[in-house]
């Protein structure tokens, strides 16, 4: 067959069209692969990382309750132990319902070990009841501790494997995006040599978003979680771009929470607190900011040691969460934060804030004496050095809560509102015992010339 000009043109057009089709098919296949990888990062890897961290925290909290029960023999710690056990089992059940988690987490082994651990606690409890305290401690330190370490090892392994899998998938996304971009550009160059404008249009339609996605992958990999590719499409590329944006946002949130959260209580830190106050001020809805502080905490920590002081901080965090949990219908409207040290924050609507404050004053006074030795409890004070290195008496710890309320009209920013709460707290700390003070009650009495004696709600 003679190759005429028309036939050459037809063959050329066919070759060009075939290259264009191959480029589109390859690119769509890569997009689908990248989209699948992004989906698995978000819905599998993130889930396993968060769940394993949460289960480790729950397991440590359960162990902490076990140790406190052995030392203090207080039934409330047995209740906490059982509550943490139920939380662990709920998370374990959720893992068992996800096929991808079952293949990677070995939940059956975790369940077996956890059941053994809870059975050992029952043995420890019976030994305590029979006044065989030394045997209970030996059982806890040897067998119970070994089970905790095995479960924690399994969970840490799950977390590490999920992190490695996420890193691998991120690198795969970067590699596939780069490879797809290069191959598409090669096909584009061949198509340009042939000279067909349609191939150029196809190349532009595919190569530009690929470059943006490649750049987005590099930026996100460098830690620039605010970078977003400028892609507004309603196809696989647009879906992938949305997945990148969501993935970057989740990575940013997880990193911020990891850096900002208190390592002792797990509660949000200063950045999250400031953001929450700013959000509520901007919404112009009435809310209260409660500054929670422990009185005579430093002498306690100096006297009993920083480790036991840390246990008090942890317990106060648990008290706050427990006070919140008594009204689950209003839980979503309450924010708890840990400024640092013995300072905490409650943000809620005014009525709820006062309820929680009153509950905290009551529960704190009931439970804080458990952290003192029997001798110091009976005396009602401890002997510790002050800042001038002089020994003096310090009363048992109390709690002070200052409540400031606004609807976005008085305070220009979170810092001003926090300063007002801190100032009000200093007035309240001058009063004996545990108490909470509302700004409006203080101002009423201050207006009547009683600024030196604010109206306090005491335990």
C-alpha positions in Angstrom: 0.0 0.0 0.0 1.3 3.3 -1.1 1.8 5.8 1.7 0.2 9.0 0.4 0.2 12.3 2.2 -3.3 11.8 3.4 -2.5 8.3 4.6 0.6 9.6 6.4 -1.5 12.3 8.0 -4.0 9.7 9.0 -1.3 7.5 10.4 0.3 10.4 12.1 -3.0 11.5 13.6 -3.7 8.0 14.7 -0.3 7.7 16.3 -0.8 11.1 18.0 -4.2 10.1 19.2 -2.9 6.8 20.4 -0.2 8.6 22.4 -2.8 10.9 23.8 -5.0 8.1 24.8 -2.1 6.2 26.4 -1.1 9.4 28.3 -4.7 9.9 29.6 -5.1 6.2 30.6 -1.7 6.2 32.4 -2.4 9.4 34.2 -5.9 8.3 35.3 -4.5 5.0 36.6 -1.9 6.9 38.6 -4.5 9.3 40.0 -6.6 6.4 41.1 -3.6 4.8 42.8 -2.6 8.0 44.5 -6.2 8.6 45.6 -6.4 5.1 47.1 -3.1 5.7 48.9 -4.4 9.0 50.3 -7.6 7.3 51.4 -5.7 4.5 53.3 -3.5 7.1 55.0 -6.5 9.0 56.3 -8.8 6.1 57.1 -6.4 3.4 58.1 -3.0 4.7 59.2 -4.3 7.7 61.1 -7.0 5.6 62.7 -4.4 3.0 63.9 -2.0 5.6 65.2 -4.6 7.5 67.1 -6.3 4.3 68.5 -3.0 2.8 69.6 -2.0 6.0 71.4 -5.4 6.2 73.1 -5.2 2.5 74.2 -1.7 2.9 75.6 -2.9 6.0 77.6 -5.9 4.1 78.8 -3.8 1.1 79.7 -1.3 3.3 81.7 -4.3 5.0 83.4 -5.6 1.5 84.4 -2.2 0.5 85.7 -2.0 3.8 87.6 -5.4 3.1 89.3 -4.2 -0.4 90.2 -1.1 0.9 91.9 -3.0 3.6 93.8 -5.5 1.0 94.9 -2.7 -1.2 96.3 -1.2 1.7 98.1 -4.3 3.5 99.3 -6.9 0.7 99.3 -9.5 3.2 98.2 -12.5 1.6 96.4 -12.7 4.7 94.1 -9.5 3.6 92.5 -11.0 0.1 91.9 -13.9 1.9 90.1 -11.4 3.9 88.0 -9.6 0.7 87.2 -12.7 -1.0 85.9 -13.8 2.1 84.0 -10.4 2.3 82.2 -10.7 -1.5 81.5 -14.1 -0.9 79.9 -12.6 1.9 77.8 -9.8 -0.4 76.7 -12.3 -3.1 75.7 -14.4 -0.7 73.7 -11.4 0.4 71.7 -10.4 -3.2 71.3 -13.9 -4.1 70.0 -13.7 -1.3 67.5 -10.4 -2.7 66.2 -11.8 -6.1 65.8 -14.6 -4.8 63.6 -12.1 -3.4 61.0 -10.6 -6.0 58.8 -7.4 -4.0 58.1 -6.9 -3.5 61.8 -7.4 -7.2 62.6 -4.6 -8.1 60.1 -2.2 -5.6 61.7 -3.1 -5.3 65.3 -3.6 -8.9 66.6 -6.6 -7.8 68.8 -7.3 -11.4 70.0 -3.9 -11.5 71.7 -4.5 -8.1 73.2 -7.9 -9.2 74.5 -6.3 -12.4 76.0 -3.6 -10.4 77.8 -6.0 -7.8 79.0 -8.4 -10.4 80.4 -5.4 -12.0 82.2 -4.4 -8.6 83.6 -7.9 -7.9 85.0 -8.0 -11.4 86.5 -4.7 -10.7 88.3 -6.2 -7.5 89.7 -9.0 -9.5 91.2 -6.4 -11.7 92.8 -4.6 -8.7 94.1 -7.9 -7.3 95.5 -8.6 -10.6 97.3 -5.0 -10.6 98.7 -5.5 -7.0 100.0 -8.8 -8.0 101.6 -7.0 -10.9 103.3 -4.3 -8.5 104.5 -1.7 -10.2 102.4 -0.4 -6.9 101.1 3.2 -8.0 100.4 1.9 -10.8 98.2 -0.4 -8.4 96.3 2.5 -6.1 95.7 4.7 -8.9 94.5 1.9 -10.1 92.1 1.5 -6.5 90.8 5.2 -5.9 90.2 5.9 -9.2 88.5 3.0 -10.7 86.7 0.8 -7.6 86.2 3.6 -5.5 85.2 4.8 -8.1 82.7 1.3 -8.2 81.1 1.2 -4.4 80.9 4.5 -4.4 79.1 3.4 -7.0 76.7 0.2 -5.1 75.8 2.0 -1.8 75.6 4.7 -3.5 73.4 2.0 -4.8 71.0 0.3 -1.4 70.8 3.6 0.5 70.3 4.4 -2.0 67.6 1.1 -1.3 66.0 1.6 2.4 66.2 5.2 2.2 64.8 4.0 -0.1 62.0 1.2 2.3 61.1 3.6 5.3 61.1 6.0 3.3 58.9 3.2 2.4 56.6 2.0 6.0 56.4 5.6 7.2 55.6 5.9 4.5 53.0 2.6 5.6 51.4 3.6 9.2 51.5 6.9 8.4 49.8 5.0 6.3 47.3 2.6 9.2 46.5 5.6 11.4 46.0 7.4 8.9 43.8 4.4 8.0 41.7 3.5 11.7 41.3 7.0 12.5 40.1 7.1 9.5 37.8 3.7 10.2 36.4 4.7 13.8 35.8 7.9 12.8 33.9 6.2 10.2 31.8 3.4 12.6 30.9 6.0 15.2 29.9 7.8 12.7 27.7 4.6 11.8 25.9 3.9 15.5 25.6 7.2 16.1 23.9 6.6 13.2 21.4 3.1 14.6 20.7 4.5 18.1 20.2 7.0 16.7 17.7 4.1 15.2 15.8 2.6 18.6 16.0 -1.0 18.1 16.9 -2.6 20.8 19.0 -5.0 18.3 20.6 -2.1 16.5 22.1 -0.8 19.8 23.5 -4.2 20.5 25.1 -4.3 17.0 26.6 -0.8 17.4 27.9 -1.6 20.8 29.5 -4.7 19.4 31.0 -2.8 16.6 32.7 0.7 17.9 33.3 -0.2 21.1 35.2 -2.2 19.5 38.0 0.4 16.8 38.2 3.2 19.3 38.8 1.0 21.1 41.4 0.4 17.8 43.2 4.1 16.9 43.0 4.9 20.3 44.5 2.2 19.9 47.2 3.7 16.5 48.1 7.2 18.0 48.5 5.9 21.0 50.6 3.8 18.8 52.8 6.8 16.4 53.2 8.9 19.4 54.3 6.3 20.2 57.0 4.5 23.1 55.2 1.0 21.8 56.1 -0.7 25.1 55.1 0.3 24.7 51.4 -2.6 23.9 49.1 -2.4 23.0 45.4 -4.5 25.4 43.3 -6.6 22.8 41.6 -10.4 23.3 41.2 -11.7 20.3 39.3 -14.6 17.8 39.5 -12.7 14.7 38.5 -10.0 12.3 39.9 -7.5 15.1 40.0 -9.8 17.3 41.9 -10.7 14.5 44.3 -7.0 13.8 44.9 -6.3 17.6 45.4 -9.1 17.6 48.1 -7.6 14.5 49.7 -4.2 16.2 49.8 -5.8 19.3 51.5 -7.6 17.1 54.0 -4.5 15.1 54.7 -2.4 18.2 55.2 -5.0 19.7 57.6 -5.2 16.5 59.6 -1.4 16.3 59.8 -1.3 19.9 61.0 -3.9 19.3 63.6 -2.2 16.1 64.8 1.2 17.8 65.0 -0.2 20.9 66.8 -2.0 18.7 69.3 1.1 16.5 69.9 3.3 19.5 70.5 0.7 21.5 72.6 -1.0 18.9 74.7 0.1 18.4 78.3 2.3 15.3 78.7 0.9 14.8 82.2 -2.9 15.1 81.7 -3.3 14.9 77.9 -5.4 18.0 78.0 -5.0 20.8 75.4 -2.3 23.3 76.1 -1.9 27.1 75.7 -2.2 27.3 71.9 -5.5 25.4 72.0 -6.8 27.4 75.0 -6.1 30.7 73.3 -7.7 29.5 70.1 -10.8 28.4 71.9 -11.2 31.7 73.8 -10.7 33.6 70.6 -13.3 31.6 68.8 -15.9 32.1 71.5 -15.2 35.8 71.7 -15.6 36.1 68.0 -19.0 34.2 68.0 -20.4 36.8 70.5 -22.1 34.2 72.6 -22.0 34.4 76.4 -19.5 32.1 78.0 -17.3 31.8 81.1 -13.5 31.3 81.4 -12.5 29.6 84.7 -8.9 29.7 85.9 -8.3 26.7 88.1 -5.3 26.9 90.5 -4.0 24.7 93.4 -3.1 26.5 96.6 0.1 25.4 98.5 1.0 23.0 95.7 4.7 24.0 95.6 5.3 23.3 99.3 3.6 19.9 98.8 5.8 19.1 95.8 8.9 20.2 97.7 7.9 18.1 100.6 6.8 14.9 98.8 8.8 15.1 95.6 8.1 16.1 92.1 6.9 12.7 91.1 4.1 12.6 93.7 3.3 16.2 92.8 2.9 15.1 89.2 0.4 12.5 90.4 -1.7 15.3 91.9 -1.7 17.2 88.6 -2.8 14.0 86.8 -5.5 13.5 89.4 -6.8 17.0 89.0 -7.0 16.5 85.3 -9.0 13.3 85.9 -11.3 15.2 88.3 -12.0 17.8 85.6 -12.8 15.1 83.0 -15.0 13.2 85.6 -16.9 16.4 86.5 -17.5 17.0 82.8 -18.6 13.4 82.3 -21.4 13.7 84.9 -23.4 15.7 82.3 -22.7 14.0 79.0 -25.5 15.9 77.3 -23.5 19.1 77.7 -20.0 17.6 77.1 -19.5 19.0 73.6 -20.0 22.6 74.9 -17.2 22.4 77.5 -13.5 22.9 76.9 -10.9 21.7 79.3 -7.2 22.9 79.1 -4.0 22.6 81.0 -2.0 25.8 81.1 0.9 24.1 82.8 2.0 23.2 86.3 -1.0 23.3 88.7 -3.0 25.8 86.5 -6.0 24.5 84.5 -8.8 26.2 82.4 -12.5 25.4 82.0 -14.5 27.1 79.2 -18.3 26.7 79.2 -21.5 28.5 79.3 -21.9 30.4 82.7 -24.3 28.0 84.3 -22.3 24.9 83.3 -19.1 26.6 84.4 -20.4 27.3 87.9 -21.7 23.7 88.1 -18.3 22.2 87.2 -16.5 24.7 89.6 -18.7 23.7 92.5 -18.2 20.0 91.7 -14.5 20.5 91.5 -14.3 22.3 94.9 -16.3 19.4 96.5 -14.5 16.5 94.9 -11.0 18.1 95.3 -11.5 18.5 99.1 -12.8 14.9 99.4 -9.9 13.3 97.5 -6.8 15.5 98.0 -6.1 14.3 101.5 -5.4 10.8 100.0 -2.2 12.2 98.7 -0.9 13.1 102.2 0.6 10.7 104.7 -1.7 9.8 107.6 0.5 11.8 109.9 0.2 15.0 107.8 -3.6 14.4 107.4 -4.1 14.3 111.1 -2.0 17.4 111.7 -3.8 19.3 108.9 -0.5 20.8 107.7 3.0 20.1 106.5 6.4 21.6 107.3 8.4 22.8 104.3 10.9 25.4 103.3 9.7 28.7 101.9 11.5 30.8 99.2 13.9 32.2 101.9 14.8 28.6 102.9 13.0 28.9 106.2 10.9 26.1 107.5 7.2 27.0 108.0 3.8 25.4 108.3 1.7 25.1 105.1 -2.0 24.0 105.2 -3.2 21.1 103.1 -3.8 21.9 99.5 -7.0 23.6 98.4 -8.3 24.7 95.0 -9.2 28.1 93.8 -11.3 28.8 90.7 -11.8 32.3 89.2 -14.8 32.7 86.8 -14.8 35.6 84.2 -17.8 35.9 81.8 -18.1 37.7 78.5 -20.0 37.7 75.2 -17.2 39.3 73.1 -18.1 42.9 74.1 -15.7 43.6 76.9 -12.5 41.8 76.0 -10.7 42.5 72.8 -8.6 39.3 72.7 -8.0 36.1 74.7 -5.0 37.6 76.5 -7.1 40.4 78.1 -9.7 37.9 79.3 -7.1 35.5 80.7 -5.4 38.4 82.6 -8.7 39.4 84.2 -9.2 35.8 85.3 -5.7 35.6 86.7 -6.2 38.8 88.6 -9.5 37.6 90.1 -7.8 34.3 91.0 -5.2 36.2 93.1 -8.0 37.8 95.2 -9.6 34.4 95.7 -6.3 32.7 96.7 -6.1 35.1 99.7 -9.1 33.4 101.3 -8.9 30.2 103.3 -10.1 26.9 102.0 -11.2 25.7 98.6 -13.5 28.2 96.8 -14.6 29.6 93.5 -15.4 33.3 92.8 -17.5 34.8 90.0 -16.4 38.2 88.6 -19.9 39.6 88.9 -20.2 38.7 92.6 -16.8 40.3 93.3 -17.7 43.5 91.5 -21.0 43.8 93.4 -19.1 43.6 96.7 -16.3 45.8 95.4 -18.9 48.4 94.4 -20.2 48.4 98.0 -16.7 49.0 99.3 -15.9 45.3 100.1 -13.1 44.8 97.6 -10.9 43.2 100.2 -13.4 40.5 100.9 -14.9 39.1 97.7 -18.0 36.9 97.8 -16.7 33.3 97.5 -18.4 30.0 97.1 -16.5 27.7 99.5 -16.5 23.9 100.0 
